[in-house]
Every structure is written in C-alpha cells, then in structure tokens.
Amino acid sequence: MIQIYDGKKDIDKIESILTRSQMDSKDVLLRVDEILEEVRIRGDEAVLDFTRMYDQNDLNTLKVSREEIDQAKDNIDEDLRNAIINAIDNITAFHKRQVREDFFMAEGEDILLGQLISPIERVGIYIPGGTASYPSTVMMNAIPAKIAGVDEIIMVTPADKDGKIRDSVLVAADLIGVSEIYKVGGAQAIGALCFGTETIPKVDKIVGPGNIYVAMAKRKVSGIVGIDMIAGPSEVVILAEDGANPTYIAADLIAQAEHDMRAAAIVVTNSYSLAEKIQKETLIQLLTLNRSKIAEKSLTDFGAIIITEDREEMFQIANRLAPEHLEILTKDYLNDFKKIRNAGAIFLGEYTPEPVGDYYAGPNHTLPTSRTARFSSPLGVDDFCKKTSLLYYSKDALIKASRDIMNIATDEGLTGHANSIRVRTEE
C-alpha cells in the first residue's frame, strides 16, 4: 500500500526515493565490464553467446530482414497502425520547432565568427524489450534523429523467445525511416554499437533507455561514443489540492508504477482527506490490472503521499524533488506551472495525464530522472547535432587584437601561444 508522509518531517526520505541509484551494484558493473570486453574482442560471436545466455534466444542471424518488416506491416492491426502514424505526425511537428540554424557575426571585412550546426553521422537507438516492448520509444528516439539529419539510425532491441520483434515496433521504425534493426539487447547491444562487430556497425552516439545492465554499459562507453543520459527508474510527482479527483490520481500513480518495481509514484497535497481517498482508490484499481503485482510492489517500496501545510510548500517540495514527470492538478494550474523550475515534463489539468506525453502529444518522453531535471533536459533534436565554431580574422584585425591576446597568453605562461601571434604581427 502507498504510504502517507509528513512534508516537513519526511521530505528527506521522499528525496531518497527519487535519488535511488541503479549504479550501486558492483557485481553488475563487473559483469558489464566483462560483456563489453568480450564483445570488443569477439564481435558477433560474443553478442550471440550473451543473447543465448541472458535472453534464452538462439538466433541464427542478428539483422532484421526486409521480409520480417513487411510481414509486420501485414500483421499489424489497422487502428494501431493509424494511431502510430498520428503519433508520429504529432512528435514530428513538435520536434521540428527545435531545429537550429547556423549563425554568423561579421565585423566589416576583417572578422567573421559563426556557429555551424551539423548532424551526427551514425546514431544507435536502444529500444527495451522483455516484459514490455515500446513502439513509443522508437518514435521518441528516432524522430528527432531523423529531423536532425542523421545519415544512419541503427536500432537494437531484444527479440522474444521465438526470435521475433513486436510488429508495432518494426512498423514504427519503418515508418520513421530507421536504417537497420538488430535483434539484440542488454549490455552486449551497447558494446556492439560502441565497438562495432562483423554485422552491427559502430555508431557515434547511443541513445535510449534500458535496464541496469544497459544503463551501466552506457556509462562505461561514454567518452568512446556519445550518450544521451543515464536513465534511472521512471517517476511521477502529482501536485493536487482539495477538489482534485482521487480516481484520476490513483490511476496515474498506478500507470507510473506498472513500468517496473523500482518506479516511483508520489503525490504532494495539502489535503489529508484527499490523501486518504487516493490511498483507498489505489487499492481498488490495483485489483483490475494485469501488471498489478509490479505496480503494487512499486507503490509499496517507492510510492508516497506527502502532506504539506499549505500550497506554497507543495511547490517548494516539487522543485526540490525535480521529477521526471510532474502533474499539476490544482485549481489554478494555468498559473501554478510558472512556480516550477525543476521538472522534465509538466502536465496540466485533469485531462492531461502522463500517458498523453508518453505516446502521443509531441514532446519527447525521454526525460531526466533521479532529480537530474535540476540541470538536464528532455531528449531532442539538439542531442543529434554537433556545433562547430567558425573563426576568421584578417591581418589588420589580428594586429589590433594582438596585444590583448599576447598579454593573456603570457599571463598563463603559454609563451608559445604568444609567439604564434607575435610572428604574424610584429614585423
């Protein structure tokens, strides 16, 4: 059962829920090191070995064929296909607004400065599998990469026991224009994308969420390739005051909790009466869902209803928690969102639950977790671009700036830098 806590006395405990780490298992980290090294050395052979070991999947080939994609297109329910197309349209329209352009600053004919925006050439996207399979994650990762102009999008995702990938995942990838798809997951997939194998090409950046093995593997290869973020378990914080609908709130808590047993679902309210109603309603709704055991475990271990003294304290706690998802179910939500400084995504009002953002609205659902919304942002087009500075000085411009440059260089003890200016300007 989800527990009720005091906002003053228990806030440190609540904060610890959102900062719980996936990175604290030395045994897992050692195993990830071994997997990455084996994949680096043995390539496809190691990837296939680990896939048999961890996924109980004896694959004959890693790459998804055109025939498999075409079969998925034939198999998929037409209504689901149309829903995916509509979601793609929404996500595309939103992310197109994020595109940046080159800029230039000229000072006469003597100085030209600028910034060039260019796409990363080859990106790997990781799509989780196992207990659930996510066409929405395909859309959220591949669409901004496509808009950015990435030449090659390489997708990896674990297959089921029959060596198949969910039809909706393949169809979403095909509709967006993913270049290649491979049936591999876990740390071995990250290793393959980082180092390259006989079959899977090496990429320049890896994005997408995964389990503890995937998260640790991404952390280990960061610097060899780029990564988006180290995603922790998913989380939601719901701000609600008296008059909010406890049925809606309980449903949103469970929707978050069913992701996995380490997901966090938290309510912050100034109404003890509402808190009790939410607690009871959560128990009722848990009885009706097919992932109720996962959700119940999550709510028991990482769920909370926090009681505050007033509205102001509600927003103070929300900013301190800096959650991945923040729902504002207050009477004045159209103004209250302005009080939030730290959140990955904000959902306003009773009819904008978090699943609207997960699947359909347009903003990206790959969001900073574990309180990192204090300094991080959602995945977007920028994550698939590089910025290159451009500089031009004429001889006259360099002579004019030479004394300042040489003074700073000399102060830093870098006389070679100063000399590089001197030989060009002192004749």
C-alpha positions as CSV (number, residue, x, y, z in Angstrom):
1,M,0.0,0.0,0.0
2,I,1.2,3.5,-0.7
3,Q,2.0,5.3,2.5
4,I,1.2,8.9,3.7
5,Y,4.1,11.0,4.9
6,D,4.6,14.4,6.5
7,G,6.1,17.0,4.2
8,K,8.2,18.6,6.9
9,K,9.4,15.5,8.8
10,D,9.8,13.0,5.9
11,I,10.9,15.0,2.9
12,D,14.5,13.6,3.1
13,K,13.0,10.1,2.9
14,I,11.0,11.1,-0.2
15,E,14.0,12.7,-1.8
16,S,16.0,9.5,-1.3
17,I,13.3,7.6,-3.3
18,L,14.0,9.8,-6.3
19,T,17.8,9.6,-5.9
20,R,17.9,5.9,-5.6
21,S,20.6,4.6,-7.8
22,Q,20.8,1.9,-10.4
23,M,24.6,2.2,-10.3
24,D,25.3,0.7,-6.9
25,S,25.8,-2.9,-7.8
26,K,29.5,-3.8,-8.0
27,D,28.6,-7.3,-9.2
28,V,26.6,-6.0,-12.1
29,L,29.3,-3.4,-13.0
30,L,32.0,-6.2,-13.1
31,R,29.7,-8.3,-15.3
32,V,29.1,-5.4,-17.7
33,D,32.9,-4.8,-18.0
34,E,33.3,-8.5,-18.9
35,I,30.5,-8.3,-21.5
36,L,31.8,-5.2,-23.1
37,E,35.3,-6.6,-23.4
38,E,34.1,-9.8,-24.9
39,V,32.1,-8.0,-27.5
40,R,35.0,-5.8,-28.3
41,I,37.3,-8.8,-28.9
42,R,34.9,-11.4,-30.3
43,G,32.3,-9.4,-32.0
44,D,29.2,-11.2,-33.3
45,E,30.2,-14.5,-31.6
46,A,30.1,-12.8,-28.2
47,V,26.8,-11.0,-28.9
48,L,25.2,-14.3,-29.9
49,D,26.6,-16.1,-26.9
50,F,25.3,-13.5,-24.4
51,T,21.9,-13.4,-26.2
52,R,21.6,-17.1,-25.7
53,M,22.8,-16.8,-22.0
54,Y,20.6,-13.9,-20.9
55,D,17.6,-13.9,-23.3
56,Q,17.5,-17.7,-23.9
57,N,17.3,-16.9,-27.5
58,D,19.4,-18.9,-30.0
59,L,19.5,-16.6,-33.0
60,N,20.7,-17.6,-36.5
61,T,21.0,-14.0,-37.6
62,L,21.1,-10.7,-35.8
63,K,19.8,-8.4,-38.5
64,V,16.0,-7.9,-39.1
65,S,15.2,-8.7,-42.7
66,R,13.1,-6.7,-45.1
67,E,10.7,-9.7,-45.2
68,E,10.2,-9.5,-41.4
69,I,9.4,-5.8,-41.6
70,D,6.9,-6.4,-44.5
71,Q,5.3,-9.2,-42.5
72,A,4.9,-7.0,-39.5
73,K,3.2,-4.4,-41.8
74,D,0.8,-7.0,-43.0
75,N,0.1,-8.3,-39.4
76,I,-0.4,-5.1,-37.6
77,D,-3.9,-4.0,-36.6
78,E,-5.0,-1.1,-38.9
79,D,-6.3,1.0,-36.0
80,L,-2.9,0.6,-34.2
81,R,-1.0,1.5,-37.4
82,N,-3.1,4.6,-37.8
83,A,-2.6,5.6,-34.1
84,I,1.2,5.2,-34.6
85,I,1.0,7.4,-37.8
86,N,-0.9,10.1,-35.9
87,A,1.6,10.0,-33.0
88,I,4.5,10.3,-35.5
89,D,2.9,13.3,-37.0
90,N,2.5,15.0,-33.6
91,I,6.0,14.2,-32.4
92,T,7.5,15.3,-35.7
93,A,5.6,18.7,-35.7
94,F,6.9,19.4,-32.1
95,H,10.5,18.5,-32.8
96,K,10.7,20.4,-36.0
97,R,10.4,23.5,-33.9
98,Q,13.6,22.6,-32.2
99,V,15.8,22.8,-35.3
100,R,18.6,25.3,-35.0
101,E,20.3,27.1,-37.9
102,D,23.9,28.2,-38.5
103,F,24.6,31.8,-37.5
104,F,27.4,34.3,-38.4
105,M,28.7,37.5,-36.9
106,A,30.6,39.9,-39.2
107,E,32.6,43.0,-38.3
108,G,33.2,44.5,-41.6
109,E,35.5,42.5,-43.8
110,D,38.1,41.9,-41.1
111,I,36.3,39.5,-38.7
112,L,33.9,36.7,-39.3
113,L,32.6,34.5,-36.5
114,G,29.9,31.8,-36.6
115,Q,28.5,28.5,-35.4
116,L,27.8,25.6,-37.8
117,I,25.2,23.0,-36.9
118,S,25.7,19.6,-38.4
119,P,24.1,16.2,-37.7
120,I,25.8,13.3,-36.1
121,E,26.6,10.8,-38.9
122,R,25.5,7.5,-37.3
123,V,23.4,7.0,-34.2
124,G,22.4,3.9,-32.3
125,I,19.0,3.8,-30.6
126,Y,18.3,1.2,-27.9
127,I,14.7,0.1,-27.6
128,P,13.9,-2.0,-24.4
129,G,12.2,-5.4,-24.7
130,G,11.5,-8.2,-22.3
131,T,8.4,-7.6,-20.1
132,A,7.2,-4.9,-22.5
133,S,8.1,-3.6,-25.9
134,Y,7.8,0.0,-26.8
135,P,7.0,1.5,-30.2
136,S,6.6,4.8,-28.4
137,T,10.3,4.7,-27.6
138,V,11.2,4.1,-31.2
139,M,9.3,7.2,-32.1
140,M,10.7,9.4,-29.4
141,N,14.3,8.4,-30.2
142,A,14.3,8.0,-34.0
143,I,12.1,11.1,-35.0
144,P,14.4,13.8,-33.5
145,A,17.4,12.0,-35.0
146,K,15.7,12.0,-38.4
147,I,14.8,15.6,-38.2
148,A,18.3,16.5,-37.2
149,G,19.5,14.9,-40.4
150,V,21.3,11.8,-39.0
151,D,22.5,9.7,-42.0
152,E,22.2,6.3,-40.4
153,I,19.9,5.3,-37.5
154,I,20.9,1.8,-36.2
155,M,18.3,0.3,-33.9
156,V,18.8,-2.6,-31.4
157,T,16.1,-4.3,-29.4
158,P,15.8,-7.8,-27.9
159,A,13.7,-10.3,-29.7
160,D,11.3,-12.7,-27.9
161,K,11.9,-16.4,-27.3
162,D,10.9,-17.1,-30.9
163,G,13.4,-14.6,-32.3
164,K,10.7,-12.1,-33.2
165,I,10.2,-8.4,-32.5
166,R,6.8,-6.9,-31.9
167,D,5.0,-5.9,-35.1
168,S,4.3,-2.3,-33.8
169,V,8.0,-1.7,-33.0
170,L,9.1,-2.8,-36.6
171,V,6.3,-0.8,-38.2
172,A,7.1,2.4,-36.2
173,A,10.8,2.1,-37.1
174,D,10.0,1.5,-40.8
175,L,7.6,4.5,-41.0
176,I,10.2,6.8,-39.5
177,G,13.0,5.5,-41.7
178,V,15.3,3.7,-39.3
179,S,18.2,2.4,-41.4
180,E,18.9,-1.0,-39.8
181,I,17.4,-3.1,-37.0
182,Y,19.2,-5.8,-34.9
183,K,17.7,-8.4,-32.5
184,V,20.0,-7.8,-29.6
185,G,19.6,-6.2,-26.2
186,G,21.4,-5.7,-22.9
187,A,25.0,-4.7,-22.3
188,Q,26.0,-6.7,-25.4
189,A,23.9,-4.4,-27.6
190,I,25.6,-1.3,-26.2
191,G,29.0,-3.0,-26.7
192,A,28.2,-3.8,-30.3
193,L,27.1,-0.3,-31.1
194,C,30.2,1.2,-29.4
195,F,32.9,-1.1,-30.9
196,G,31.1,-2.5,-33.9
197,T,31.0,-6.1,-34.9
198,E,31.1,-8.1,-38.1
199,T,27.4,-7.4,-38.5
200,I,26.5,-4.4,-36.4
201,P,28.1,-1.1,-37.4
202,K,29.9,1.1,-34.9
203,V,28.0,4.3,-34.1
204,D,28.9,7.8,-32.9
205,K,26.3,8.2,-30.2
206,I,23.9,5.8,-28.3
207,V,20.5,6.9,-27.0
208,G,17.6,5.2,-25.4
209,P,16.6,3.8,-22.0
210,G,17.2,0.3,-20.7
211,N,17.7,-1.9,-17.6
212,I,20.5,-1.7,-15.1
213,Y,22.9,-3.5,-17.5
214,V,22.1,-1.1,-20.3
215,A,22.5,1.9,-18.1
216,M,25.8,0.8,-16.7
217,A,27.1,-0.2,-20.1
218,K,26.2,3.3,-21.5
219,R,28.0,4.9,-18.6
220,K,31.1,2.8,-19.3
221,V,31.3,3.5,-23.0
222,S,30.6,7.3,-22.6
223,G,33.6,9.1,-24.0
224,I,34.3,6.4,-26.6
225,V,30.9,7.3,-28.0
226,G,28.4,9.9,-27.0
227,I,25.3,9.0,-24.9
228,D,22.1,10.8,-24.1
229,M,21.8,10.3,-20.4
230,I,22.0,7.6,-17.7
231,A,18.3,7.0,-17.1
232,G,17.1,5.7,-13.8
233,P,13.8,4.2,-13.0
234,S,10.8,6.2,-14.1
235,E,8.9,8.6,-11.8
236,V,6.0,10.9,-11.4
237,V,5.1,13.6,-8.9
238,I,1.5,14.8,-8.8
239,L,0.5,18.1,-7.2
240,A,-3.1,18.0,-6.0
241,E,-5.3,20.1,-3.7
242,D,-8.7,19.5,-2.2
243,G,-11.2,19.0,-5.0
244,A,-8.9,17.0,-7.3
245,N,-10.3,13.7,-8.4
246,P,-8.8,10.8,-6.4
247,T,-9.8,8.3,-9.1
248,Y,-7.7,10.1,-11.7
249,I,-4.8,10.5,-9.3
250,A,-4.8,6.8,-8.3
251,A,-4.9,5.8,-12.0
252,D,-1.9,8.0,-12.7
253,L,0.1,6.6,-9.8
254,I,-0.6,3.1,-11.0
255,A,0.2,4.0,-14.6
256,Q,3.7,5.0,-13.5
257,A,4.1,2.2,-11.0
258,E,3.4,-0.5,-13.6
259,H,6.6,0.4,-15.5
260,D,8.7,-1.7,-13.1
261,M,9.2,-2.4,-9.4
262,R,11.6,0.5,-8.9
263,A,9.4,3.1,-10.5
264,A,8.4,6.0,-8.1
265,A,4.9,7.5,-7.9
266,I,4.4,10.4,-5.5
267,V,1.5,12.7,-4.6
268,V,2.1,16.1,-2.9
269,T,-1.1,17.6,-1.4
270,N,-2.2,19.9,1.3
271,S,-5.4,17.9,1.9
272,Y,-5.2,14.9,4.3
273,S,-8.8,14.0,3.3
274,L,-7.7,13.8,-0.4
275,A,-4.7,11.7,0.6
276,E,-6.9,9.1,2.3
277,K,-9.2,8.9,-0.7
278,I,-6.2,8.4,-3.1
279,Q,-4.9,5.6,-0.8
280,K,-8.2,3.7,-0.9
281,E,-8.8,4.3,-4.6
282,T,-5.3,2.9,-5.4
283,L,-6.1,-0.4,-3.7
284,I,-9.4,-0.7,-5.6
285,Q,-7.8,0.0,-9.0
286,L,-4.9,-2.4,-8.5
287,L,-7.3,-5.3,-8.5
288,T,-8.2,-4.7,-12.1
289,L,-4.9,-4.5,-13.9
290,N,-2.7,-7.2,-15.5
291,R,0.6,-5.7,-14.1
292,S,-0.9,-5.2,-10.6
293,K,1.9,-7.2,-8.8
294,I,4.6,-5.0,-10.4
295,A,2.6,-1.8,-9.6
296,E,1.8,-2.8,-6.0
297,K,5.5,-3.6,-5.3
298,S,6.5,-0.2,-6.8
299,L,3.9,1.7,-4.8
300,T,4.8,-0.1,-1.5
301,D,8.6,0.5,-1.9
302,F,8.8,3.8,-3.8
303,G,5.3,5.3,-3.6
304,A,4.3,8.1,-1.2
305,I,1.6,10.7,-0.5
306,I,3.2,13.8,1.1
307,I,1.0,16.1,3.2
308,T,2.0,19.7,3.3
309,E,0.9,22.6,5.4
310,D,-0.1,24.9,2.5
311,R,0.1,25.3,-1.3
312,E,3.4,27.1,-1.2
313,E,5.1,24.1,0.4
314,M,3.7,21.9,-2.3
315,F,5.6,23.8,-5.0
316,Q,8.7,24.0,-2.8
317,I,8.8,20.2,-2.5
318,A,8.1,19.7,-6.2
319,N,11.1,21.9,-7.1
320,R,13.3,20.1,-4.6
321,L,12.3,16.7,-6.0
322,A,12.9,17.8,-9.6
323,P,10.9,14.9,-11.0
324,E,10.9,13.3,-14.4
325,H,7.1,13.8,-14.8
326,L,5.1,16.4,-12.9
327,E,1.3,16.6,-13.0
328,I,-0.3,19.7,-11.7
329,L,-3.9,19.0,-10.6
330,T,-4.6,22.3,-8.8
331,K,-7.5,24.7,-9.4
332,D,-5.1,27.3,-10.8
333,Y,-2.9,25.0,-12.8
334,L,-2.6,27.5,-15.7
335,N,-0.7,29.9,-13.4
336,D,0.8,27.4,-11.0
337,F,3.1,25.8,-13.5
338,K,5.0,29.1,-13.5
339,K,6.2,28.2,-10.0
340,I,8.0,25.1,-11.2
341,R,11.7,25.4,-12.0
342,N,12.8,21.7,-12.0
343,A,10.9,19.1,-13.9
344,G,11.4,17.0,-17.1
345,A,7.9,17.5,-18.3
346,I,4.8,19.2,-16.8
347,F,1.3,18.0,-17.4
348,L,-1.5,20.5,-16.7
349,G,-5.1,19.7,-15.5
350,E,-7.1,16.5,-15.0
351,Y,-7.3,15.7,-18.7
352,T,-3.5,15.7,-19.4
353,P,-2.3,12.5,-17.7
354,E,1.3,11.5,-18.2
355,P,0.4,8.8,-20.8
356,V,-0.6,11.6,-23.2
357,G,3.1,12.6,-23.2
358,D,4.3,9.0,-23.3
359,Y,2.6,8.2,-26.5
360,Y,1.1,11.0,-28.4
361,A,1.2,14.7,-27.7
362,G,4.6,15.5,-29.3
363,P,7.1,16.5,-26.6
364,N,9.7,13.8,-26.0
365,H,9.1,11.2,-23.3
366,T,12.9,10.5,-22.8
367,L,13.3,12.7,-19.8
368,P,15.9,13.3,-17.0
369,T,15.3,11.1,-13.9
370,S,16.6,10.8,-10.4
371,R,16.4,14.6,-9.7
372,T,18.6,15.4,-12.7
373,A,15.9,17.7,-14.1
374,R,17.8,20.3,-11.9
375,F,20.3,20.5,-14.7
376,S,19.2,18.3,-17.6
377,S,16.6,18.4,-20.4
378,P,14.4,16.1,-22.4
379,L,15.9,14.3,-25.5
380,G,15.5,16.5,-28.5
381,V,16.9,17.4,-31.9
382,D,20.0,19.1,-30.3
383,D,21.1,15.7,-29.0
384,F,21.7,14.5,-32.5
385,C,23.6,17.6,-33.7
386,K,27.1,18.9,-33.3
387,K,28.1,22.6,-33.1
388,T,31.2,23.7,-34.8
389,S,32.7,27.2,-34.2
390,L,33.9,29.2,-37.2
391,L,36.5,32.0,-37.0
392,Y,38.2,34.3,-39.5
393,Y,40.5,37.3,-38.7
394,S,42.2,39.4,-41.3
395,K,45.8,40.6,-40.7
396,D,44.6,44.0,-39.6
397,A,42.1,42.5,-37.2
398,L,44.8,40.3,-35.7
399,I,47.2,43.2,-35.3
400,K,44.5,45.1,-33.5
401,A,43.8,42.3,-31.1
402,S,47.4,41.0,-30.8
403,R,48.5,42.9,-27.6
404,D,45.4,41.6,-25.7
405,I,45.9,38.0,-26.8
406,M,49.7,38.0,-26.1
407,N,49.1,39.6,-22.6
408,I,46.6,36.9,-21.7
409,A,48.8,34.1,-23.1
410,T,51.9,35.3,-21.3
411,D,49.9,35.6,-18.0
412,E,49.0,31.9,-18.4
413,G,52.7,31.0,-19.0
414,L,52.0,29.9,-22.6
415,T,54.6,31.8,-24.4
416,G,54.3,29.6,-27.5
417,H,50.7,30.9,-27.9
418,A,52.0,34.5,-27.6
419,N,54.7,33.8,-30.1
420,S,52.2,32.4,-32.6
421,I,50.6,35.9,-32.6
422,R,53.9,37.8,-32.4
423,V,55.4,36.2,-35.6
424,R,52.4,37.3,-37.6
425,T,52.0,40.9,-36.2
426,E,55.5,42.2,-35.3
427,E,57.5,42.9,-38.4
